[in-house]
Amino acid sequence: MSETIQSVEQMLDSRPVTDVTVTFERYQALLLELKAKIDARFETTRDPSTLELESYGTYPEGPGGRVSAYSGPEIDWMVHSWLGNPAASFANLHLTVWLGPHIRVPHLGIALLVWPEGWFYVDSVPRVSLVIDGEYYDKYYAPVNEPWLKFKDDNPEFTWFTSPAAFIRTSLSPTAQCYSFPLSEDNLQAVEKWAREHVDRWLAWVDEAEEVPEEERAALRETDLTIRRNIAERDPANSMGVRFFGEELTEKLVRALWGGDRELPRP
């Protein structure tokens, strides 16, 4: 198991231009499948602020994308999005769910990238300091440690991705999956299997969670928003948006990721 320390732009620019539409469409199908599981559990409404982002750019002739964001009684902000130019080597897809403050279950983060090799990120975004709240760690992270270690052993072609951005490194939980990998059927199936199992595990956590006392919810709500905004605004991959669409549209896309222009009330 080796390690990669490169930015997304460096990874993309160091490879020949390749049409990755087939992998892009496979990623799309996986995220649609996972979103359907989430939709079956939660009541959500599309935030009107993202309707104009249903389709932007010139895809399939050139770069394009889509951002759909949702909110509901139990979900503060859910984002289902993609950005890229699959015909020219690059696509970046996201499915993230930021829960409301009624429970403390970790948020769900999934990102899939093709550049033209594969890359994926799946994580449980903590809502407390894990070195302070040992019980939270024991409940949501300790049980995943053995499967996490087994994944490393079972997939020797996967290369651990170490972001050059220190902020991104510190945003990962101890059971985050963050790897690049050669595109092959076995490797894609490994990604799909982990993502499906993690979403099922996360949904079980939601169903089993105890409610947060009312007097503690306001502080948790604001902590969640700060985490979400920092991750969205500090993501080095935002540079790809600037490359494709310029500063103004990229800033709007980043705001959509954290809810900066939202119209629906927060839960």
Summary of the structure (lengths in Angstrom):
residues: 267
radius of gyration: 17.8
end to end distance: 42.2
largest distance: 55.1
contacts: 836
relative contact order: 0.18
helix: 48%
strand: 22%
